[in-house]
């Protein structure tokens, strides 16, 4: 992943939470995840089209072009009003909020202003408090599992298929089909996060994931692998 992309993901999701109201935050965060993980099938599709004829190097060129486009689009990304206010840049924060309010007012009437609440001052040690520690542990375990699967298992799949005797083209085709399931998962999460709640959605997804993972090393799947390698 690298330091740059790792930081982009954290800042991107953090910025989204500041501009989205809590009642629809789950849907829009899941939609953002849908856009993010769409890179998996897109990369597999590019690999299927490019790698057999030109090798892996052109894929890095495509990724570099995409990074330059994102760098250009980032110029229009507004700064966090909360961060501006917390750092004494009150006028900039007020100007940004007025701009946001004008854009929203052009679509629908603005709600009545809510009473301002004092922003709590938290230190890094607050992550170990009773109110934040359980959420931090759950979030950390979920993200560690997801990243281990994405950057471990998924990246290893083409090599595994080739070792089973499949051609590079066919192995990338199978990988494309498998990683496309991530888009379905994000779509389900977008529906369930706000309607069922975050906790039930995480529990349900974990049970489904565990059940699917437990079926991989079964004798039936091993026999299928042996038959597919003969084609």
CORQUI-V750148 format. One record per pair of residues at least 12 apart in sequence whose ideal C-beta (glycine too) atoms are under 10 Angstrom apart, sorted by the first residue. I is the first residue (numbers start at 1). J is the second residue. D is the distance in whole Angstrom. If there is no record, write none. Layout:
I | J | D
I | J | D
This chain:
1 | 147 | 8
1 | 150 | 9
1 | 151 | 6
4 | 67 | 9
5 | 63 | 10
5 | 67 | 9
6 | 147 | 9
8 | 67 | 10
8 | 70 | 8
8 | 74 | 9
9 | 36 | 8
9 | 143 | 10
9 | 147 | 10
11 | 77 | 10
11 | 80 | 10
12 | 32 | 7
12 | 36 | 8
12 | 77 | 9
13 | 29 | 7
13 | 32 | 7
13 | 33 | 9
13 | 36 | 9
14 | 80 | 8
14 | 83 | 10
15 | 77 | 7
15 | 78 | 9
15 | 79 | 9
15 | 80 | 6
15 | 83 | 10
16 | 28 | 7
16 | 29 | 6
16 | 31 | 10
16 | 32 | 6
17 | 29 | 7
18 | 78 | 10
18 | 80 | 6
18 | 81 | 7
18 | 82 | 6
18 | 83 | 9
19 | 78 | 8
19 | 80 | 9
19 | 81 | 9
19 | 100 | 8
20 | 32 | 9
21 | 111 | 10
22 | 194 | 9
23 | 194 | 7
24 | 193 | 10
24 | 194 | 6
25 | 193 | 8
25 | 194 | 8
25 | 198 | 10
26 | 189 | 8
26 | 190 | 7
26 | 191 | 9
26 | 192 | 8
26 | 193 | 3
26 | 194 | 4
26 | 195 | 9
26 | 196 | 9
26 | 197 | 8
26 | 198 | 6
26 | 201 | 8
27 | 189 | 9
27 | 190 | 5
27 | 191 | 8
27 | 192 | 10
27 | 193 | 6
27 | 194 | 5
27 | 195 | 9
28 | 190 | 8
28 | 193 | 10
28 | 194 | 9
29 | 186 | 10
29 | 189 | 9
29 | 190 | 8
29 | 193 | 7
29 | 194 | 10
29 | 198 | 10
30 | 185 | 9
30 | 186 | 6
30 | 187 | 8
30 | 188 | 9
30 | 189 | 4
30 | 190 | 4
30 | 191 | 8
30 | 192 | 8
30 | 193 | 6
30 | 194 | 9
30 | 201 | 9
31 | 186 | 8
31 | 187 | 9
31 | 189 | 9
31 | 190 | 6
32 | 186 | 9
32 | 190 | 10
33 | 146 | 10
33 | 182 | 9
33 | 183 | 10
33 | 185 | 9
33 | 186 | 5
33 | 187 | 10
33 | 189 | 7
33 | 190 | 8
34 | 182 | 9
34 | 183 | 6
34 | 184 | 10
34 | 185 | 9
34 | 186 | 4
34 | 187 | 7
34 | 189 | 8
34 | 190 | 7
35 | 183 | 10
35 | 186 | 9
36 | 182 | 9
36 | 186 | 8
37 | 146 | 10
37 | 150 | 8
37 | 179 | 8
37 | 180 | 10
37 | 181 | 10
37 | 182 | 4
37 | 183 | 7
37 | 185 | 8
37 | 186 | 6
38 | 179 | 10
38 | 180 | 9
38 | 182 | 8
38 | 183 | 6
38 | 186 | 8
39 | 63 | 9
39 | 66 | 9
39 | 150 | 10
39 | 179 | 9
39 | 182 | 10
40 | 150 | 7
40 | 154 | 7
40 | 155 | 10
40 | 175 | 9
40 | 176 | 9
40 | 178 | 9
40 | 179 | 4
40 | 180 | 8
40 | 181 | 9
40 | 182 | 6
40 | 183 | 8
41 | 175 | 9
41 | 176 | 6
41 | 177 | 9
41 | 178 | 9
41 | 179 | 5
41 | 180 | 5
41 | 181 | 9
41 | 182 | 8
41 | 183 | 7
42 | 62 | 9
42 | 66 | 10
42 | 176 | 9
42 | 179 | 9
43 | 59 | 7
43 | 62 | 9
43 | 63 | 8
43 | 154 | 10
43 | 155 | 10
43 | 172 | 10
43 | 175 | 9
43 | 176 | 9
43 | 179 | 8
44 | 154 | 9
44 | 157 | 9
44 | 158 | 8
44 | 171 | 10
44 | 172 | 6
44 | 173 | 8
44 | 174 | 9
44 | 175 | 5
44 | 176 | 4
44 | 177 | 9
44 | 178 | 8
44 | 179 | 6
44 | 180 | 8
45 | 172 | 8
45 | 173 | 9
45 | 175 | 10
45 | 176 | 6
45 | 179 | 10
45 | 180 | 9
46 | 58 | 8
46 | 59 | 6
46 | 62 | 6
46 | 63 | 9
46 | 172 | 9
46 | 176 | 10
47 | 59 | 6
47 | 158 | 8
47 | 168 | 9
47 | 169 | 10
47 | 171 | 9
47 | 172 | 5
47 | 173 | 10
47 | 175 | 8
47 | 176 | 8
48 | 158 | 10
48 | 168 | 9
48 | 169 | 6
48 | 170 | 9
48 | 171 | 9
48 | 172 | 4
48 | 173 | 6
48 | 174 | 10
48 | 175 | 8
48 | 176 | 6
49 | 169 | 9
49 | 172 | 9
50 | 62 | 8
50 | 172 | 10
51 | 158 | 9
51 | 168 | 6
51 | 169 | 8
51 | 171 | 10
51 | 172 | 7
52 | 167 | 8
52 | 168 | 5
52 | 169 | 5
52 | 170 | 10
52 | 172 | 8
53 | 169 | 10
78 | 96 | 6
78 | 97 | 10
78 | 99 | 8
78 | 100 | 8
79 | 92 | 7
79 | 93 | 8
79 | 96 | 7
80 | 93 | 9
80 | 96 | 9
81 | 93 | 4
81 | 94 | 8
81 | 95 | 9
81 | 96 | 5
81 | 97 | 5
81 | 100 | 8
82 | 119 | 7
84 | 96 | 7
84 | 97 | 9
85 | 97 | 9
85 | 119 | 8
86 | 119 | 7
86 | 121 | 9
101 | 113 | 10
135 | 198 | 10
138 | 198 | 10
138 | 199 | 9
138 | 202 | 7
138 | 206 | 10
139 | 202 | 9
141 | 202 | 10
141 | 206 | 9
142 | 202 | 7
142 | 205 | 9
142 | 206 | 8
142 | 209 | 10
145 | 206 | 8
145 | 209 | 8
145 | 210 | 10
145 | 213 | 10
146 | 182 | 10
146 | 205 | 10
146 | 209 | 9
149 | 182 | 10
149 | 209 | 8
149 | 213 | 9
150 | 179 | 9
150 | 182 | 8
153 | 178 | 9
153 | 213 | 9
153 | 216 | 10
154 | 175 | 7
154 | 178 | 8
154 | 179 | 6
154 | 182 | 9
155 | 175 | 9
156 | 175 | 10
157 | 171 | 7
157 | 172 | 9
157 | 174 | 7
157 | 175 | 5
157 | 176 | 10
157 | 178 | 7
157 | 179 | 8
158 | 170 | 10
158 | 171 | 5
158 | 172 | 6
158 | 173 | 10
158 | 174 | 8
158 | 175 | 5
159 | 171 | 8
160 | 174 | 10
160 | 175 | 9
160 | 225 | 9
161 | 173 | 9
161 | 174 | 6
161 | 175 | 7
161 | 225 | 9
161 | 228 | 9
161 | 229 | 9
163 | 229 | 9
164 | 225 | 6
164 | 226 | 8
164 | 228 | 7
164 | 229 | 4
164 | 230 | 10
165 | 225 | 10
165 | 226 | 9
165 | 228 | 8
165 | 229 | 4
165 | 230 | 7
165 | 231 | 9
166 | 225 | 10
166 | 228 | 7
166 | 229 | 6
166 | 230 | 10
166 | 231 | 8
167 | 231 | 10
170 | 228 | 9
170 | 231 | 8
174 | 228 | 9
181 | 212 | 9
185 | 205 | 7
185 | 208 | 9
185 | 209 | 9
188 | 201 | 8
188 | 204 | 9
188 | 205 | 8
188 | 208 | 9
189 | 201 | 6
189 | 202 | 9
189 | 204 | 10
189 | 205 | 7
192 | 204 | 7
192 | 205 | 8
